[in-house]
Amino acid sequence: MAHITKITEEWLQDRQRRDRQHEEDDGRLQDGSGVFRCPECNAEIWKIDFWRDHVASDPRHQQRWSTIEEVDGEYLQYFRDRVDDAFRRNAQDIVALLYETVPAFEDIWIECLGDLGRYRIATEDDCIWDRETWTGVSRHWYSKASDKSPTTGRLYHHLAILARPNALQQLSYYTKSLCVFIPFPNARESIMTLFGPVLSKSPNRLAPIDAAFVRVHGIMFSGKSEDRLQESMDEFIEQLDSYIGRVTKRWLDAGYYIGISTGCSLLGYGAESNLLMRAMAQKPEETDVAMDGSPIVEANPDEAFKQALSFAVRIIETVMRRWGDTNTLPFLHTVLVFMNHMTRFPGAMVHIEAAFPWKLTALMLNSQLVSCEADYEVHSDFRPPEKGQLPRPLPEDFAMRGLIYSEDYFPHEWFKNDKIDEDEKYFELGSMVEERKDRILTLGCKIATSGSWLIWDPETRQFSAPAKYDMELEDV
């Protein structure tokens, strides 16, 4: 009987402690007038407070730490080694409740739910199925968070970690996290976990062509193993054409992953010293003239930019020569979105225009026209959805959203259709082939507006390149 009484007293003490903690949580959420507020309006402080009050203050555990620094240092390790499932569930339930009851700070709760999912991944060492389940849960919340804050690089960094073992998708997320309006500098360190294995010559599980592509970016990003750069570029380009033909539809998503990573490499992975980044930082009126032949005074491109541009052009030329292959359209779409944005900045185009394959681009655009209906009209405006219909973005639209070079591309509220489930965003529909052709032709028409790089003749319904770019091409 005494034993039962002792257990009951301990249970009551624990219950009272938990009640006090919940009252403290309520106090953080609500001021005297009943208006909800966020303490210090900072998600990180919320996480630390929650950890300190619900774990570190627990009499069963408080002897483990003497300072808050030690609490922070052992945060994830405690989850991994000590915290029981009941606590994890409790944490998940509390944050889920906050998500439902305090919508003013919905963005914070969504990211916290993603964080909790990621911690669960770290603790599920024994069951692969459980790890995959929590990876999906965490990815869902981070994707939802990125929809609400598409220019926040931190979220794409988290999604990059969860994209394993898809190296191309990982690379696109990592590079994107550095090339949005709110970049995440820490990604410059964690991206090396992707580059390390392919730079070290140790065995890896990647397909040879993927390993070569990631290695090229690893060398250009880090400056390591530069003696292997040309070899790696050649290895990728030599396999690319036959690989696309072999994997067919699987290159739809691989294409826009490669397209996004290629665009980010031209931006120096978001480095402020990059020529294109500096050109875009200037307002159009601040540029030293343009497009009419007047000189633009700019610094000379460094070796890193020349290497990135050379590699990008070789990829683009290889893909553009695959006439009529609809599996290459997502890649071509992402490339033309990048180039269309650059045409707004003469200081950027002066470094790109001479190397870009304008004649091949014109021929590619004409090949798209061949498969269009006879009454198809080429236009330079983004075609809106039919009246009464909600927008249905393409998979690569979601992937490009938030990038600094896609800011002026998508119409207002293009992503407002909240009826599209997370899993459906990247699902390929049969109607998307024609949609992509239309987008690509629209971008070609927009780039041709000035006549400086492409020319559109409405009478012959053909694209062409200006005389200075109208050169003979081999194997065309």
Secondary structure, DSSP 4 states (H G I P E B T S, - for coil): -HHHHHHHHHHHHHHHHHHHHHHHHHHHHB-TTS-B--GGG-HHHHHHHHHIIIIIT-TTTGGG-SSHHHHHHTHHHHHHHT--HHHHHHHHHHHHHHHHH-GGGHHHHHHHHHHHHHHHHHH--S-HHHHHHHHHHHHHHHHHHHHHSTTBHHHHHHHHHHTTT-HHHHHHHHHHHHSBSB--TTHHHHTHHHHHHHHTT---SS-HHHHHHHHHHHHHHH--SGGGHHHHHHHHHHHHHHHHHHHGGGHHHHHHHHHHHHHHHHTGGG-TTSHHHHHHHS-GGGS---SSS-----PPP-HHHHHHHHHHHHHHHHHHTSTT-GGGHHHHHHHHHHHHHHTT-HHHHHHHTTTS-HHHHHHHHHHHHHTS-TT----SSPPPPPTTPPP---HHHHHHTTBTTSTTTSPTTTT--TTS-GGGTTPPPTTHHHHHHHHHHHHHHHHTTSSSS-EEETTTTEEE--GGG----TT-
